[in-house]
Structures are given as structure tokens and as C-alpha cells.
Amino acid sequence: MSRKNACTAAEAAGREVCTVLDVLGRVSGKWSLGVLSETTRGPVRFAELERSLNGISRRILTLTLRDLEANGMLTRTVYPTVPPKVEYTATEEARELYAQLTGLTAWAARHAPATTHATPAGDTQERPETP
């Protein structure tokens, strides 16, 4: 599930864009934001995540958790019990990032009409030029 950096050395002038693309690449999986949403509220166990993320398979949940942990977004705590108890918690960086990403909700709501009616990519109809 890891992603390669979308930026090349030739794009040195757009370092901010490369940085943003790198961060978004780390959390842009289909289930990543759902996992972050659940784990920012506090420690959560695998089975709780599985129940709260309707439609996710155990394998994909496992891969998503590993990916987020490897990227420094989650902390995995294993308790020495039988059977082992494992909890996942969002890191402080993940909480901050999640707060910023949820800010997109307001933007999306404000601009929904414009983005919903935008011309699909590949549409070859002529458009009036903008001044």
C-alpha cells in the first residue's frame, strides 16, 4: 500500500506541491481517513475498527493499519494478556493532519455546485475563454 513520491527532481520549483502530494499519498487510501477518524477519538481495537468501517475486509484493514503505522500516523500498543490485546491510536501528527483534512469539508460544501457541474476530463467541447 505504500506510495511512491509523485514529484521528480525536475519539479524542484514546486517543493510545496511535492510536500503536500507526499503527505496526501500517505493517507489517501480508500480506508485511511476512516481509520484516522476512529483512532483520533482514542484507542481502538481491531474488531472495533472492523465493525465501524462497514465493508472493509480484515486483510485490507490490516494493510491499512500497517501502512498508517509505518508512516507515523498510528501507534500500535500490544498488552501482555492472553489473548493479546492490541490498540491503535492516532499520533499527535495524525490528529493535526486529520483536523486540517476535515477542514476540506467546509470547502467542499461551499464549492459543491461548481465542482459537481464541472466539465469531465476529456470533454472536447469548446469553452469560452476567460479574460
C-alpha positions as CSV (number, residue, x, y, z in Angstrom):
1,M,0.0,0.0,0.0
2,S,3.0,2.3,0.1
3,R,3.1,5.0,-2.5
4,K,6.0,6.5,-4.4
5,N,6.7,10.2,-4.3
6,A,4.9,11.7,-7.3
7,C,7.4,14.5,-7.6
8,T,10.7,14.3,-9.5
9,A,13.9,16.3,-9.2
10,A,12.8,18.4,-12.2
11,E,10.0,19.8,-10.1
12,A,12.3,21.4,-7.6
13,A,10.5,24.8,-8.1
14,G,7.2,23.3,-6.7
15,R,8.6,21.9,-3.4
16,E,5.4,22.8,-1.6
17,V,3.3,20.8,-4.0
18,C,5.7,17.8,-3.7
19,T,5.4,18.0,0.1
20,V,1.6,18.1,0.0
21,L,1.5,15.3,-2.5
22,D,3.7,13.2,-0.3
23,V,1.6,13.7,2.7
24,L,-1.7,13.1,0.8
25,G,-0.1,9.9,-0.7
26,R,0.4,8.6,2.8
27,V,-3.3,9.0,3.8
28,S,-5.2,8.8,0.6
29,G,-6.1,5.1,0.7
30,K,-9.7,4.3,0.5
31,W,-10.0,3.4,4.2
32,S,-7.2,5.5,5.7
33,L,-9.3,8.5,6.6
34,G,-11.9,6.3,8.2
35,V,-9.2,4.6,10.3
36,L,-7.8,8.0,11.3
37,S,-11.3,9.3,12.1
38,E,-11.8,6.4,14.5
39,T,-8.4,6.5,16.1
40,T,-8.3,10.3,16.7
41,R,-11.1,9.7,19.2
42,G,-8.9,7.5,21.3
43,P,-7.5,4.0,21.5
44,V,-9.5,1.5,19.4
45,R,-9.1,-2.3,18.9
46,F,-9.0,-4.1,15.6
47,A,-12.5,-5.6,15.9
48,E,-14.0,-2.2,16.8
49,L,-12.4,-0.7,13.6
50,E,-13.7,-3.6,11.6
51,R,-17.2,-3.0,12.8
52,S,-17.1,0.7,12.4
53,L,-15.7,0.6,8.9
54,N,-18.6,-1.1,7.1
55,G,-17.4,-3.1,4.1
56,I,-13.7,-3.3,4.9
57,S,-12.1,-6.7,4.8
58,R,-9.8,-8.0,7.5
59,R,-6.9,-8.1,5.1
60,I,-7.4,-4.5,3.9
61,L,-7.8,-3.3,7.4
62,T,-4.6,-5.0,8.4
63,L,-2.7,-3.5,5.4
64,T,-4.2,0.0,6.1
65,L,-3.2,-0.2,9.8
66,R,0.4,-1.3,8.9
67,D,0.7,1.4,6.3
68,L,-0.5,4.2,8.7
69,E,1.7,2.9,11.5
70,A,4.8,2.8,9.1
71,N,4.0,6.4,8.1
72,G,3.9,7.6,11.7
73,M,0.2,8.1,11.8
74,L,-0.7,5.4,14.3
75,T,0.7,4.0,17.4
76,R,0.1,0.3,18.0
77,T,0.1,-0.8,21.6
78,V,0.2,-4.6,22.5
79,Y,-0.8,-5.5,26.0
80,P,0.7,-8.7,27.5
81,T,-2.6,-10.5,28.1
82,V,-4.0,-13.8,26.8
83,P,-5.2,-13.4,24.2
84,P,-3.1,-10.4,23.3
85,K,-4.9,-7.0,23.4
86,V,-3.9,-4.6,20.7
87,E,-5.0,-1.0,20.4
88,Y,-4.4,1.6,17.8
89,T,-4.2,5.3,18.5
90,A,-3.6,8.3,16.1
91,T,-0.4,10.1,16.8
92,E,-0.4,13.8,17.5
93,E,0.8,14.5,14.0
94,A,-2.1,12.4,12.6
95,R,-4.6,14.3,14.8
96,E,-3.3,17.6,13.5
97,L,-3.4,16.4,9.9
98,Y,-6.9,14.9,10.3
99,A,-8.1,18.3,11.7
100,Q,-6.7,20.0,8.6
101,L,-8.2,17.5,6.2
102,T,-11.6,17.7,7.8
103,G,-11.4,21.5,7.1
104,L,-11.9,20.4,3.4
105,T,-15.5,19.6,4.4
106,A,-16.4,23.2,4.6
107,W,-14.7,24.0,1.3
108,A,-16.4,21.1,-0.4
109,A,-19.8,22.2,0.9
110,R,-19.2,25.8,-0.3
111,H,-18.0,24.7,-3.7
112,A,-20.1,21.7,-4.3
113,P,-22.3,23.3,-7.1
114,A,-19.2,24.3,-9.0
115,T,-17.3,21.1,-8.7
116,T,-20.4,18.9,-9.3
117,H,-21.2,20.7,-12.6
118,A,-17.6,20.9,-13.8
119,T,-16.8,19.5,-17.2
120,P,-15.4,16.0,-17.1
121,A,-11.8,15.5,-18.2
122,G,-11.6,14.6,-21.9
123,D,-14.6,16.7,-22.8
124,T,-13.6,18.4,-26.1
125,Q,-16.5,20.9,-26.3
126,E,-15.3,24.4,-26.9
127,R,-15.5,26.7,-23.9
128,P,-15.5,30.5,-23.9
129,E,-12.1,31.9,-23.0
130,T,-11.8,33.7,-19.7
131,P,-10.2,37.1,-19.6
